[in-house]
Each structure stands twice: as structure tokens, then as C-alpha cells.
Amino acid sequence: MKIALFDSNSLKFAGDMKRHWEQKGHNVTYEYGYNPELANRSDVVFIDVCDYNAVVATTGGHIGDDWIIPDGHKLVIRAIDIEVWAGHHRAVDWNKVSDVIFIAKHIEEVARQDVDFEAHGVQVHHIPCGVDLEKFTLRRDPVNTKKVAVVAEIWYAKGINMVLEIASMLSPEYEVNVLGRWAVEPWYRDWIEYFVAEHKLNITFEEYADDMNEWLEDKSHAMTCSIKEAFSYAIGEGMAKGIKPVIFDFKGSRDIWPKEHIFSNTIQALMRISKIDQSYEPEKYRNYIAENYSLTSMMEKIDKVCGT
């Protein structure tokens, strides 16, 4: 089967999908931007992220009607998160779409405020994200290292202010390790660096890790302070590694993650971190991912939608 995969996230989330289809023997061609010639000679067109690629494929966008996908063509769009909040789905001609996949119910609810998918003949699917468990091994020495992993781009929506506040309240033996690229204005980064130095916070910043499994090896907590998520791979991969999750109460969090690991204020976060000696269950964390968010389960469901 010929599959055209368009993803403006440069396979950030769709890379596992592409590898899976190739391993099954399908002919998969990936491009960053929508290409009508490639789409028209493919059996399935899959657009990951409901952004301008989806708009162009269904309306021609600012390019022209000759870019619109022909009627009856199998077009599957997966909506992730930020593109729905930005309203891109409102510009899509859903009459041209076969199926839409939402990774989270609260994101689907936002989109449904604007679009009656069933009225356009679109099949709607809820397929959560999947973590590749083969990429992560349980920590070799599953003890409390008092190292907190925060994997996120450094910008407002990821709650960097809260990360700093929690770091300032933790006792000195705790270390907060932030992994992610800087995505804020220079003045905001300058303030962060000033605040860390001024208050002598035990916090480190790294932009990249060659091997996420190895980077997580000496961490005992995986924390997210994000106020906007549809899943949080930072938590999913941390739990796959057998690390205790500490999750801020973003919208939809209680439908995705165990409620006992969710916090709504910094005091609760500190309690969940400091009590790790009394409650640390690496195999339980990993099993939660295996039972609810495995890559195998995700791909089985997506294959059924795409007929692959």
C-alpha cells in the first residue's frame, strides 16, 4: 500500500508511525508540506497535526483549487493539541476528510464546538498516544535519587515559573534537571537565569539528550508543570522507565493519568516528591503505560482506521 504522510512537526510524533508502516511492508513517503501529486498517487493520505497542511489538502488554501484532494480519496487527519486551540480545524473542508483522530477527549470537545463531524460524513476516533516500551528499560537501581526530571520546551505553557517555584521550595539535596530547548524571549531567559543564580537553586538546563532512556536512568521523579497538554510524553516515557510521575492538573489530566499523581498547587507537588520513599513502585508505573498507552495498541487502532 502507498501511504503519503505529511507532518509539519518533522515526525516528532509520527516517526514511530512511519517506521511501523515500513516494517509492515508499506511504501511510505513523508513530506513536511502537503504535496498534491504525492497525495493523488497514494492509497492513503495521513496528515499528522490538523494545521495548514489539512487546510491546503481540503480547500487549496492560498495556493489554488488544483491542490485539493479528489473526492473519495482516503484522507485521515490526526489532531494533536495546539493546532486545535489555534483554530485551524475551522478552516478545513471536512467534506473531503474520511477520518479524524483525536488523541485526547478534551481536545475533541474543543473542536466539536465548531465542527459537526458526523454531518460532514467524517468518522471520529479517539486514539491516545503510544509509548514505545522497547526504547525504555526499568532503572537499574530503582531508588530515590532525589533528581527530578522535567522534559519540556522552556516556555510559558509548560509552566517554567512553577518549576522554579518548586525548585526553590525543595530541600537542597533535591536536584531539578530540565531538558528542552529555550522557546522564550531573551529577557525572559535572562530573568530565569538571574532567578536561579540569585536564589542558588539546584537546577540544571540541557537542550538535548542523545539517549532519553539513559538520560532518565538516574532520575527518580518525572514532573510536568504544563498548563496545556493532550497527553505528555514526558510523563509517559518517565513512567515507562519506572519513574514516579508528578503531574500538574492540566485540563484533561485526570482522564489520562492516575489521580494520585496529580497536584494542583506547589505544596501538593512537594508532598508527592518528598514522600517518594514511602511510595515508589517502578513496575506499577511501567505497567500502567503497557496497559493503557503502548505504541503497539496505538498502531493497531490507527491501522484499523487507515486500512493498513
Backbone bond lengths (Angstrom), bond angles and torsions (degrees), N, CA, C in turn:
res aa  C-N    CA-C-N  psi(-1)  N-CA   C-N-CA  omega(-1)  CA-C   N-CA-C  phi
1 M - - - 1.460 - - 1.524 109.84 -
2 K 1.333 116.03 140.95 1.460 121.08 178.16 1.530 109.44 -96.22
3 I 1.327 115.16 123.16 1.462 121.23 -177.84 1.519 108.90 -119.99
4 A 1.329 116.72 125.76 1.456 121.97 173.64 1.529 107.58 -99.70
5 L 1.323 116.40 121.21 1.455 121.82 -177.87 1.519 109.30 -115.16
6 F 1.320 116.46 117.67 1.463 121.83 178.70 1.531 108.75 -113.64
7 D 1.323 114.98 127.69 1.461 118.97 -174.63 1.521 109.82 -151.75
8 S 1.316 117.31 109.14 1.464 121.87 179.80 1.522 112.34 -76.95
9 N 1.333 117.16 -2.41 1.464 121.59 174.06 1.527 112.32 -91.11
10 S 1.331 115.77 10.45 1.473 121.20 177.19 1.522 112.11 55.33
11 L 1.346 115.93 43.00 1.460 123.95 176.58 1.530 113.11 65.21
12 K 1.322 116.47 24.50 1.465 120.39 177.66 1.522 110.93 -57.85
13 F 1.329 116.33 -44.24 1.454 120.83 179.00 1.534 112.38 -107.79
14 A 1.325 117.31 -22.53 1.465 121.25 -173.34 1.522 113.69 -95.83
15 G 1.326 117.49 0.19 1.461 119.82 -178.97 1.517 112.44 -60.74
16 D 1.325 117.23 -43.52 1.467 120.95 178.50 1.524 110.61 -63.25
17 M 1.314 116.35 -36.25 1.452 121.39 179.29 1.529 110.66 -63.54
18 K 1.317 116.23 -46.04 1.467 121.13 179.67 1.523 110.82 -61.06
19 R 1.329 117.17 -46.23 1.462 120.73 -179.90 1.525 111.08 -62.95
20 H 1.314 116.82 -39.49 1.465 120.87 179.23 1.522 110.82 -61.47
21 W 1.320 117.39 -47.83 1.459 120.48 -179.31 1.527 111.41 -64.87
22 E 1.298 117.65 -38.89 1.472 120.74 178.33 1.521 110.87 -64.94
23 Q 1.333 116.74 -38.78 1.457 120.45 178.06 1.523 111.67 -65.77
24 K 1.325 116.76 -26.82 1.465 121.20 177.07 1.520 112.02 -81.87
25 G 1.336 116.68 -4.10 1.457 120.70 176.93 1.511 115.57 95.25
26 H 1.335 117.38 7.60 1.460 120.25 178.96 1.540 110.15 -78.99
27 N 1.301 114.95 153.31 1.474 121.95 176.44 1.533 107.20 -90.90
28 V 1.332 116.55 102.83 1.458 121.55 -175.12 1.523 109.65 -108.78
29 T 1.327 115.99 125.14 1.460 121.16 176.33 1.518 108.58 -118.05
30 Y 1.322 114.86 123.90 1.461 120.43 -179.35 1.520 110.84 -105.85
31 E 1.328 115.87 137.71 1.456 121.74 169.62 1.523 108.59 -139.90
32 Y 1.316 114.60 149.29 1.461 121.39 -178.88 1.527 110.98 -67.69
33 G 1.327 116.52 -46.32 1.461 122.24 -178.92 1.516 111.98 -110.12
34 Y 1.317 116.09 153.10 1.459 121.08 -177.13 1.515 111.59 -61.07
35 N 1.335 115.36 134.11 1.468 123.35 -179.61 1.516 107.94 -127.68
36 P 1.334 118.80 109.18 1.469 120.22 -175.16 1.521 113.60 -64.54
37 E 1.318 117.82 -32.77 1.469 120.23 179.34 1.521 110.53 -64.39
38 L 1.322 115.86 -44.75 1.464 119.64 177.47 1.520 110.56 -65.17
39 A 1.312 117.32 -42.47 1.461 121.28 -179.36 1.523 111.64 -61.65
40 N 1.307 115.98 -43.73 1.461 120.15 -174.04 1.524 113.29 -69.29
41 R 1.332 118.07 -23.46 1.462 119.33 179.18 1.534 111.98 -100.80
42 S 1.339 116.71 14.40 1.463 122.04 179.10 1.522 110.59 -107.83
43 D 1.322 115.26 154.19 1.462 120.71 177.58 1.526 111.48 -79.52
44 V 1.333 115.57 -34.66 1.453 121.68 179.77 1.520 108.78 -134.30
45 V 1.324 115.42 134.22 1.467 120.94 173.37 1.522 107.32 -110.64
46 F 1.327 116.37 122.37 1.459 121.65 -179.06 1.520 108.27 -119.09
47 I 1.323 116.54 119.68 1.468 121.92 177.76 1.519 108.24 -109.14
48 D 1.316 115.23 114.23 1.462 119.51 178.92 1.517 108.61 -93.25
49 V 1.300 115.19 120.82 1.463 126.49 -173.39 1.529 109.01 87.96
50 C 1.296 115.95 120.32 1.469 122.33 -176.62 1.531 109.90 -83.18
51 D 1.337 115.01 71.14 1.463 120.34 -174.91 1.526 110.36 -116.92
52 Y 1.324 116.70 -148.44 1.462 120.50 -175.62 1.522 112.48 -62.88
53 N 1.326 118.15 -27.70 1.466 120.06 175.22 1.529 110.66 -58.35
54 A 1.329 116.46 -41.98 1.461 120.58 179.55 1.527 111.10 -68.77
55 V 1.319 116.58 -36.00 1.462 120.77 178.67 1.529 110.31 -65.76
56 V 1.328 116.99 -46.44 1.465 121.16 -179.26 1.527 110.55 -64.48
57 A 1.328 116.85 -43.48 1.463 120.49 -177.40 1.517 112.42 -62.42
58 T 1.329 117.56 -29.66 1.470 120.21 -174.36 1.523 114.34 -105.89
59 T 1.339 117.52 -17.36 1.470 119.88 -177.73 1.526 113.45 -129.84
60 G 1.320 116.86 -13.53 1.460 120.22 -174.28 1.514 112.75 88.20
61 G 1.341 115.86 -15.46 1.459 120.18 179.09 1.513 112.34 54.98
62 H 1.325 115.99 -135.35 1.465 121.97 177.67 1.526 111.55 -92.13
63 I 1.346 116.47 7.05 1.462 120.08 -173.80 1.521 111.66 -95.08
64 G 1.331 117.48 -48.48 1.454 119.56 178.97 1.515 112.62 150.28
65 D 1.323 116.50 156.71 1.461 121.64 -176.73 1.518 113.42 -63.65
66 D 1.332 117.48 -23.53 1.463 119.51 -178.59 1.533 111.87 -70.20
67 W 1.333 117.24 -6.47 1.454 120.48 176.85 1.529 112.18 -91.60
68 I 1.329 117.61 -7.36 1.463 120.99 -176.59 1.524 110.04 -71.02
69 I 1.316 116.50 136.25 1.458 121.67 179.34 1.528 109.65 -65.36
70 P 1.337 118.72 138.65 1.469 120.74 -178.18 1.524 112.17 -63.63
71 D 1.329 116.09 150.91 1.462 120.93 176.54 1.524 110.44 -57.98
72 G 1.322 115.28 142.41 1.459 119.68 176.77 1.511 114.41 85.53
73 H 1.329 117.78 -5.77 1.462 120.40 179.59 1.532 109.04 -76.16
74 K 1.331 115.90 143.36 1.467 120.69 -179.92 1.527 109.54 -75.87
75 L 1.343 116.32 106.86 1.454 122.23 -179.94 1.522 109.01 -122.44
76 V 1.338 115.14 118.99 1.462 121.86 179.47 1.526 108.21 -115.58
77 I 1.316 115.98 130.14 1.468 121.39 178.65 1.522 108.57 -119.04
78 R 1.336 116.09 131.91 1.466 119.35 174.43 1.518 109.04 -108.16
79 A 1.326 115.20 123.09 1.461 121.27 179.07 1.523 108.99 -94.72
80 I 1.320 116.37 127.01 1.459 120.91 -174.59 1.533 111.90 -96.10
81 D 1.343 115.99 -68.42 1.461 117.49 -170.86 1.519 110.84 -166.92
82 I 1.328 116.03 -82.06 1.462 121.05 -168.36 1.526 112.49 -64.23
83 E 1.345 117.33 -29.97 1.464 118.90 -178.95 1.524 111.66 -69.65
84 V 1.334 116.72 -27.76 1.465 120.22 175.86 1.519 109.69 -73.01
85 W 1.331 116.92 -43.72 1.462 119.98 177.01 1.525 110.78 -61.29
86 A 1.343 116.88 -31.06 1.468 120.84 178.81 1.524 112.47 -78.23
87 G 1.344 117.39 -11.46 1.455 121.27 175.29 1.513 115.85 86.31
88 H 1.326 118.35 15.51 1.462 119.88 -179.23 1.532 112.20 -61.96
89 H 1.319 116.69 -30.65 1.466 119.72 -178.35 1.526 111.94 -61.84
90 R 1.328 116.73 -23.96 1.467 119.63 -179.48 1.519 112.60 -71.03
91 A 1.324 117.32 -19.68 1.461 121.13 -178.38 1.528 112.76 -96.59
92 V 1.329 117.39 -1.20 1.464 121.85 -179.90 1.526 110.07 -83.75
93 D 1.334 116.88 139.40 1.462 121.24 171.55 1.524 107.04 -87.13
94 W 1.312 116.70 97.82 1.454 120.85 -173.54 1.525 113.20 -71.75
95 N 1.320 117.98 -10.75 1.461 120.20 174.06 1.522 111.70 -65.65
96 K 1.327 117.34 -18.40 1.464 122.00 -179.03 1.527 112.35 -93.67
97 V 1.330 116.87 -3.44 1.465 121.72 -172.10 1.526 110.49 -103.35
98 S 1.324 116.56 133.12 1.465 121.42 178.16 1.524 111.24 -80.87
99 D 1.340 115.28 -49.35 1.458 120.60 -174.27 1.521 109.86 -143.05
100 V 1.329 115.49 147.86 1.460 121.23 171.96 1.524 107.89 -125.89
101 I 1.329 115.90 135.86 1.458 122.58 179.17 1.522 108.72 -112.36
102 F 1.317 116.60 126.87 1.463 121.60 172.18 1.519 108.08 -107.79
103 I 1.337 116.69 138.31 1.459 119.11 -179.90 1.526 111.57 -90.09
104 A 1.336 116.68 -11.28 1.465 119.63 179.94 1.519 109.51 -146.86
105 K 1.323 115.81 142.32 1.461 120.28 -176.80 1.525 111.97 -66.74
106 H 1.341 117.83 -34.44 1.464 118.33 -178.00 1.526 111.37 -72.10
107 I 1.332 117.87 -24.83 1.464 120.52 174.00 1.534 109.46 -74.49
108 E 1.317 116.55 -39.28 1.468 120.49 175.93 1.526 110.48 -60.35
109 E 1.309 117.44 -40.45 1.468 121.05 -179.87 1.521 111.31 -62.36
110 V 1.330 116.94 -37.70 1.467 120.38 177.43 1.521 110.15 -63.94
111 A 1.320 117.01 -46.02 1.464 120.99 -178.49 1.526 111.56 -65.45
112 R 1.310 116.77 -36.40 1.468 120.38 -177.87 1.526 112.26 -69.78
113 Q 1.294 118.50 -14.60 1.457 120.09 174.19 1.527 111.42 -66.37
114 D 1.327 116.70 -21.34 1.463 121.88 -176.69 1.519 113.90 -114.35
115 V 1.335 117.49 -24.68 1.471 120.24 -171.77 1.524 110.58 -129.85
116 D 1.334 115.49 130.39 1.464 122.17 170.46 1.527 106.52 -95.19
117 F 1.317 116.47 90.99 1.467 120.81 -172.62 1.522 111.70 -62.39
118 E 1.314 117.04 -41.41 1.461 120.51 -178.41 1.525 111.38 -62.39
119 A 1.330 117.29 -34.20 1.469 120.31 179.02 1.518 111.61 -65.45
120 H 1.318 116.70 -23.16 1.472 122.02 177.82 1.520 112.24 -95.61
121 G 1.327 116.81 3.71 1.463 120.17 178.86 1.520 113.84 77.28
122 V 1.320 116.51 20.45 1.467 120.61 -178.21 1.525 110.13 -90.38
123 Q 1.325 116.75 132.57 1.455 121.61 173.40 1.532 108.69 -82.01
124 V 1.327 116.90 126.02 1.461 121.66 -176.77 1.531 109.54 -104.74
125 H 1.325 115.31 132.51 1.468 120.59 -177.67 1.532 109.76 -130.00
126 H 1.310 116.37 143.47 1.473 122.31 173.55 1.525 106.90 -111.37
127 I 1.333 115.72 107.15 1.468 121.26 -178.93 1.522 108.24 -128.08
128 P 1.331 117.51 105.81 1.470 120.07 -179.54 1.524 111.80 -64.03
129 C 1.307 116.01 164.03 1.455 121.85 177.27 1.522 110.34 -66.17
130 G 1.328 115.49 159.37 1.455 120.85 178.50 1.519 111.38 -126.49
131 V 1.318 115.94 139.36 1.461 122.44 178.45 1.524 108.74 -102.07
132 D 1.326 116.29 133.24 1.459 121.52 178.28 1.527 108.72 -77.93
133 L 1.315 116.18 98.74 1.466 120.98 -176.43 1.520 112.38 -65.66
134 E 1.328 117.28 -21.56 1.465 119.61 179.64 1.527 111.80 -69.58
135 K 1.323 117.06 -18.75 1.467 120.50 -179.94 1.525 112.55 -84.17
136 F 1.337 116.88 -10.26 1.457 119.92 -174.03 1.527 110.92 -129.31
137 T 1.317 114.44 130.81 1.452 121.34 176.57 1.527 108.70 -109.66
138 L 1.330 115.79 152.40 1.454 118.85 175.21 1.533 109.48 -61.50
139 R 1.308 116.28 141.93 1.466 120.68 179.97 1.525 110.63 -52.60
140 R 1.330 115.72 136.23 1.462 120.67 -176.63 1.529 111.89 -63.01
141 D 1.334 117.03 -34.79 1.462 121.74 -179.80 1.525 108.16 -128.92
142 P 1.325 116.85 83.80 1.474 121.14 -171.64 1.517 113.09 -75.12
143 V 1.335 116.12 71.44 1.466 121.09 177.26 1.520 108.72 -120.81
144 N 1.316 115.40 170.43 1.460 120.84 178.67 1.525 109.84 -75.58
145 T 1.320 117.21 105.75 1.466 121.32 178.03 1.523 111.79 -89.56
146 K 1.329 115.91 -8.28 1.464 122.36 -177.82 1.531 111.05 60.49
147 K 1.340 114.65 32.83 1.456 120.59 174.33 1.526 108.58 -114.61
148 V 1.320 116.14 125.16 1.461 122.51 -175.92 1.527 109.04 -104.43
149 A 1.312 116.69 121.74 1.463 121.95 178.64 1.523 109.97 -92.95
150 V 1.340 115.96 127.35 1.462 122.33 173.98 1.523 106.48 -123.80
151 V 1.320 116.80 106.28 1.466 121.39 -177.80 1.521 107.97 -105.92
152 A 1.323 116.43 106.28 1.467 120.54 -176.07 1.515 110.06 -172.32
153 E 1.323 115.78 148.86 1.454 119.25 169.01 1.527 108.05 -60.36
154 I 1.314 115.84 144.85 1.462 119.69 -177.86 1.521 108.30 -89.42
155 W 1.343 115.17 93.87 1.458 121.42 176.44 1.518 108.64 -156.08
156 Y 1.311 115.38 174.48 1.464 121.41 -168.22 1.526 113.59 -56.98
157 A 1.325 117.54 -47.48 1.459 120.49 -174.09 1.524 112.53 -64.40
158 K 1.321 116.65 -21.41 1.465 120.34 -180.00 1.530 112.04 -87.53
159 G 1.329 116.95 3.52 1.455 120.82 171.18 1.511 115.41 70.32
160 I 1.330 117.16 38.72 1.465 119.23 -178.82 1.528 111.71 -60.88
161 N 1.338 118.17 -32.46 1.471 120.26 176.83 1.525 111.24 -58.75
162 M 1.323 116.34 -42.89 1.461 120.45 -179.51 1.526 110.98 -68.77
163 V 1.341 116.16 -36.01 1.468 119.98 176.73 1.529 109.69 -58.95
164 L 1.341 116.46 -45.37 1.458 120.53 179.96 1.527 111.19 -65.08
165 E 1.324 116.27 -39.61 1.464 119.30 -179.57 1.520 110.61 -64.13
166 I 1.332 116.46 -44.40 1.462 119.91 179.00 1.527 110.57 -64.09
167 A 1.338 116.45 -41.62 1.464 120.40 178.53 1.526 110.80 -60.68
168 S 1.328 116.63 -36.47 1.470 120.08 -178.87 1.517 112.48 -72.48
169 M 1.335 117.05 -20.08 1.462 121.14 -177.18 1.529 112.70 -98.51
170 L 1.321 117.24 -17.12 1.455 120.11 178.37 1.525 110.42 -70.75
171 S 1.305 116.42 150.50 1.456 119.66 175.70 1.533 109.14 -66.82
172 P 1.335 118.25 155.00 1.468 122.73 -170.08 1.526 115.13 -57.77
173 E 1.341 118.06 -24.90 1.466 118.37 -177.46 1.526 113.02 -73.85
174 Y 1.330 117.04 -12.21 1.460 120.42 176.71 1.527 110.11 -85.55
175 E 1.321 115.84 141.13 1.459 121.95 179.73 1.529 109.17 -124.42
176 V 1.322 116.34 129.54 1.465 121.58 177.74 1.527 108.19 -101.55
177 N 1.340 116.18 123.00 1.466 122.07 -179.17 1.519 109.23 -111.87
178 V 1.333 116.80 112.14 1.461 122.10 -178.40 1.526 108.89 -99.76
179 L 1.337 115.87 126.22 1.459 121.61 178.57 1.525 109.08 -119.32
180 G 1.329 117.24 115.91 1.458 120.36 178.94 1.518 110.66 162.47
181 R 1.325 114.81 155.21 1.465 118.61 -177.77 1.529 110.20 -76.62
182 W 1.320 115.03 153.90 1.460 121.07 177.09 1.521 109.54 -76.79
183 A 1.322 116.50 130.15 1.465 121.05 -178.26 1.527 110.31 -135.23
184 V 1.331 115.50 37.39 1.468 120.61 179.21 1.522 109.27 -125.92
185 E 1.317 116.35 166.90 1.463 121.63 178.70 1.535 110.11 -65.60
186 P 1.327 116.32 155.04 1.471 119.83 -179.27 1.526 113.49 -54.66
187 W 1.347 117.34 -39.37 1.456 119.07 -178.94 1.516 112.19 -65.19
188 Y 1.356 116.56 -32.39 1.458 120.03 -179.46 1.528 110.45 -74.20
189 R 1.338 115.67 -39.45 1.465 118.87 175.90 1.530 110.02 -63.79
190 D 1.325 116.26 -39.76 1.461 120.06 179.46 1.522 110.51 -60.74
191 W 1.345 116.03 -41.16 1.469 118.98 178.08 1.525 111.24 -64.29
192 I 1.330 117.39 -43.24 1.466 120.76 179.36 1.528 110.32 -58.50
193 E 1.337 115.62 -47.87 1.463 119.60 -178.74 1.531 111.31 -65.09
194 Y 1.345 116.24 -37.20 1.473 120.31 175.44 1.519 110.41 -62.19
195 F 1.341 116.73 -48.06 1.463 121.66 -175.17 1.527 110.83 -62.10
196 V 1.341 115.84 -42.63 1.463 120.46 179.64 1.529 110.61 -61.55
197 A 1.357 115.66 -45.17 1.466 119.80 -178.82 1.524 111.65 -69.75
198 E 1.325 116.16 -43.88 1.466 120.97 -175.84 1.524 111.50 -62.67
199 H 1.329 116.12 -38.31 1.459 119.97 -176.13 1.529 112.67 -101.90
200 K 1.334 115.09 7.33 1.471 121.60 175.50 1.528 111.39 51.91
201 L 1.333 115.43 48.69 1.463 120.19 -178.97 1.524 110.68 -74.22
202 N 1.304 115.52 141.56 1.466 121.39 177.52 1.525 107.72 -87.57
203 I 1.324 115.54 75.81 1.462 122.07 -175.39 1.518 109.40 -139.90
204 T 1.333 116.44 139.53 1.466 121.65 178.94 1.518 109.54 -122.55
205 F 1.333 116.09 155.04 1.464 121.89 178.92 1.526 109.17 -126.87
206 E 1.318 115.94 128.97 1.465 122.59 173.86 1.521 107.89 -131.96
207 E 1.327 116.77 142.97 1.472 119.25 -179.00 1.515 112.64 -90.32
208 Y 1.336 118.14 -31.61 1.461 120.55 -174.74 1.528 110.78 -139.99
209 A 1.325 114.65 153.23 1.465 121.90 171.74 1.526 107.27 -134.33
210 D 1.305 116.91 127.03 1.462 120.31 -179.45 1.519 112.07 -66.61
211 D 1.316 116.44 -34.22 1.462 121.79 -176.98 1.524 108.41 -135.52
212 M 1.329 116.53 104.13 1.459 120.18 -177.00 1.526 111.93 -63.72
213 N 1.324 117.45 -37.25 1.458 120.97 178.65 1.523 110.71 -59.11
214 E 1.330 116.61 -43.42 1.460 120.42 -179.53 1.529 111.19 -73.42
215 W 1.338 116.51 -37.22 1.468 119.56 179.65 1.526 111.32 -61.12
216 L 1.316 116.58 -35.31 1.456 121.18 -178.75 1.527 113.15 -80.43
217 E 1.312 117.44 -9.23 1.463 121.55 -170.99 1.526 113.94 -55.41
218 D 1.332 117.75 -38.64 1.463 119.81 -176.62 1.525 113.21 -100.98
219 K 1.344 116.77 13.58 1.466 120.53 179.08 1.528 109.60 -98.13
220 S 1.317 117.32 144.78 1.462 120.47 178.96 1.524 112.95 -114.55
221 H 1.338 118.06 -10.88 1.461 122.35 177.95 1.529 108.37 -131.10
222 A 1.320 116.07 141.66 1.465 121.23 171.69 1.523 106.83 -118.76
223 M 1.323 116.62 113.23 1.468 120.41 -173.69 1.521 111.36 -117.20
224 T 1.317 115.42 138.71 1.456 120.68 168.09 1.522 108.80 -125.40
225 C 1.330 115.42 133.96 1.471 121.77 175.79 1.526 109.96 -111.98
226 S 1.312 116.56 16.91 1.458 121.84 -176.61 1.527 111.01 -64.66
227 I 1.327 115.78 141.39 1.461 120.19 176.66 1.529 111.25 -97.38
228 K 1.333 117.29 -3.66 1.466 120.97 -178.51 1.523 109.52 -143.78
229 E 1.306 116.54 110.78 1.455 122.23 178.10 1.521 109.32 -145.64
230 A 1.335 114.76 156.62 1.456 119.51 169.65 1.521 110.23 -112.29
231 F 1.340 115.99 -11.82 1.460 121.30 178.09 1.528 110.68 -157.08
232 S 1.303 118.21 -69.54 1.470 128.79 -176.45 1.516 110.52 93.81
233 Y 1.336 114.61 89.07 1.460 120.29 174.38 1.527 110.85 -63.68
234 A 1.322 116.93 -26.95 1.462 119.89 178.12 1.525 110.58 -58.21
235 I 1.314 116.37 -40.92 1.461 120.94 178.11 1.525 110.62 -76.90
236 G 1.324 117.03 -43.99 1.461 120.36 -178.45 1.519 112.43 -59.97
237 E 1.328 116.72 -44.89 1.459 120.12 -179.71 1.524 110.96 -72.11
238 G 1.331 116.87 -35.59 1.456 119.68 176.47 1.520 111.81 -61.83
239 M 1.319 116.43 -45.04 1.462 120.23 179.03 1.519 111.00 -66.73
240 A 1.332 117.83 -35.95 1.460 121.09 176.31 1.524 110.58 -61.15
241 K 1.324 116.12 -29.92 1.463 122.43 177.73 1.532 111.64 -80.91
242 G 1.325 117.10 -9.81 1.446 121.07 -178.71 1.505 113.73 88.59
243 I 1.334 115.90 27.14 1.464 121.74 -177.42 1.526 109.42 -101.79
244 K 1.318 115.40 142.54 1.465 119.89 -177.80 1.521 110.94 -71.83
245 P 1.344 118.05 127.08 1.465 121.28 -179.53 1.528 112.69 -83.66
246 V 1.326 115.11 144.55 1.461 122.81 174.50 1.525 105.36 -132.92
247 I 1.334 117.47 107.38 1.462 122.05 -163.59 1.518 111.50 -121.89
248 F 1.332 116.51 123.11 1.458 119.44 175.20 1.525 110.02 -69.76
249 D 1.305 116.08 149.50 1.461 123.13 -174.37 1.529 111.67 -78.21
250 F 1.346 115.75 70.43 1.460 119.63 173.84 1.527 109.15 -76.92
251 K 1.319 116.79 160.01 1.463 120.29 -179.43 1.529 109.97 -58.85
252 G 1.311 116.77 126.55 1.449 122.09 -179.71 1.518 113.99 93.27
253 S 1.336 117.48 -8.70 1.466 120.01 -174.88 1.524 112.55 -60.60
254 R 1.328 116.81 -36.65 1.465 120.45 -175.68 1.527 112.61 -74.79
255 D 1.332 116.57 -15.01 1.466 120.12 174.18 1.521 111.55 -86.81
256 I 1.333 116.80 -12.69 1.465 121.30 -173.63 1.519 112.24 -109.02
257 W 1.346 116.55 -42.25 1.463 121.30 -170.03 1.528 111.69 -118.49
258 P 1.333 117.36 156.94 1.476 120.32 178.35 1.530 111.05 -59.24
259 K 1.303 116.22 131.70 1.471 121.06 -173.94 1.527 112.61 -62.13
260 E 1.338 117.05 -27.93 1.461 118.79 -177.09 1.529 112.73 -70.39
261 H 1.328 116.96 -11.39 1.464 120.08 -179.73 1.534 112.54 -104.40
262 I 1.335 116.22 6.71 1.469 120.43 -177.30 1.528 109.41 -100.28
263 F 1.332 115.84 137.99 1.462 120.68 176.83 1.525 109.96 -123.61
264 S 1.321 116.76 152.53 1.461 120.93 179.79 1.515 113.21 -118.10
265 N 1.343 117.09 -3.03 1.459 120.52 175.25 1.524 108.56 -153.41
266 T 1.312 116.34 167.66 1.460 120.49 -173.76 1.530 112.62 -65.48
267 I 1.324 117.36 -31.90 1.466 119.87 178.54 1.525 110.13 -63.24
268 Q 1.336 116.32 -43.61 1.459 119.67 177.80 1.524 110.92 -63.99
269 A 1.334 117.22 -37.46 1.462 120.67 177.92 1.521 110.75 -61.95
270 L 1.322 116.13 -44.70 1.462 120.65 179.25 1.525 111.03 -61.73
271 M 1.313 116.92 -39.55 1.464 120.97 179.12 1.519 110.70 -64.44
272 R 1.335 117.09 -42.40 1.461 120.01 -179.18 1.526 111.70 -67.70
273 I 1.314 116.41 -30.38 1.468 119.77 178.34 1.521 110.63 -78.96
274 S 1.309 117.71 -47.46 1.461 120.88 -173.93 1.516 113.10 -71.40
275 K 1.333 117.57 -20.49 1.457 120.49 -178.97 1.516 113.03 -91.83
276 I 1.326 116.39 14.90 1.459 119.03 -175.29 1.523 112.45 -62.98
277 D 1.342 117.95 -29.70 1.458 120.08 179.75 1.527 111.17 -63.61
278 Q 1.343 116.72 -32.96 1.453 120.75 -178.79 1.531 112.19 -83.46
279 S 1.315 116.70 -19.22 1.463 119.82 -176.36 1.519 109.54 -146.70
280 Y 1.324 116.16 94.06 1.460 120.44 179.33 1.524 107.91 -143.24
281 E 1.331 116.17 108.04 1.464 121.45 -171.20 1.527 110.88 -130.43
282 P 1.335 117.85 77.87 1.469 121.97 -175.30 1.524 114.32 -53.60
283 E 1.313 117.33 -45.53 1.463 119.61 -177.63 1.529 111.35 -66.55
284 K 1.325 116.35 -34.80 1.465 120.05 177.97 1.532 110.58 -64.49
285 Y 1.339 117.28 -41.54 1.465 120.67 179.74 1.530 110.23 -63.22
286 R 1.319 115.57 -46.42 1.468 119.62 -179.22 1.531 111.40 -65.24
287 N 1.324 116.20 -40.63 1.465 119.80 179.52 1.524 111.67 -63.27
288 Y 1.337 116.48 -32.46 1.465 119.43 178.33 1.535 110.19 -61.74
289 I 1.323 116.48 -40.36 1.465 120.30 177.77 1.521 109.99 -68.77
290 A 1.328 117.07 -44.54 1.466 120.77 -179.33 1.523 111.63 -59.33
291 E 1.328 116.35 -37.21 1.461 120.64 -176.20 1.527 113.19 -83.18
292 N 1.344 117.22 -24.77 1.459 119.49 -173.00 1.526 115.10 -119.16
293 Y 1.335 118.03 -30.62 1.460 120.07 -170.71 1.529 112.84 -138.66
294 S 1.304 116.73 45.73 1.460 118.92 177.86 1.526 109.97 -81.61
295 L 1.319 115.92 149.17 1.463 120.78 176.89 1.524 110.66 -62.69
296 T 1.315 116.71 -36.41 1.465 120.56 179.61 1.521 111.17 -59.88
297 S 1.323 116.46 -45.19 1.464 120.62 179.48 1.520 110.94 -64.71
298 M 1.326 117.21 -43.39 1.459 120.70 179.52 1.519 111.25 -59.57
299 M 1.337 116.74 -45.50 1.462 119.73 -176.46 1.522 112.19 -71.35
300 E 1.309 117.94 -31.84 1.468 120.01 175.55 1.519 110.42 -60.46
301 K 1.327 116.17 -41.50 1.465 120.66 -178.99 1.529 111.13 -72.25
302 I 1.329 116.79 -40.35 1.463 119.35 178.89 1.529 110.57 -68.01
303 D 1.323 117.48 -38.26 1.468 120.26 176.61 1.530 111.05 -59.11
304 K 1.318 115.63 -39.49 1.467 119.40 -179.56 1.526 110.64 -64.98
305 V 1.342 116.84 -39.47 1.469 121.05 178.39 1.518 111.08 -65.52
306 C 1.335 115.95 -44.10 1.466 120.97 -174.34 1.520 113.89 -84.86
307 G 1.324 116.44 -13.85 1.464 119.39 -175.80 1.512 112.30 73.43
308 T 1.331 115.39 27.98 1.465 120.74 -178.26 1.517 111.78 -102.39
